[in-house]
């Protein structure tokens, strides 16, 4: 789902994960990944 939004829309995506399982590269969106 994140990849679909990242590829098709100019959005700001923030994920909160424990731990970060997959690093998303910026495409059309900015992806911020936070580890708790």
N, C-alpha and C positions, 0 to 999 in steps of 0.2 A: 504494500500500500504506500509506504514512504517513497519507494522508487518510482511508482506511478505518478505521484504528486510532484516529485522532484523533476521528473522528465517532462511533464506537460504543463506545469504552472509555475509562475514566478511568485513563490511564497517564502515565508520564513518558518522553517520546521524546527521544533525543539523536541528532542527525545530525552527521556530520563531512564537510564538503564542500570542494572546491577548484575554483572559487569556489562560493558559495551560488547556486544557479540558481533556486530558487523559495522564497519566504518563506511558511511555513505559519502560519496564524493559530491561536490556541488555540481549541479547541472543547470537547470533553470532556476531552482530554488537555492536558498541558503540553508544548510543543514547544520544545526548545533547539537552536539551530543554530549550530554552530561552523565557522569558516572556517580552513583551514590554509594 
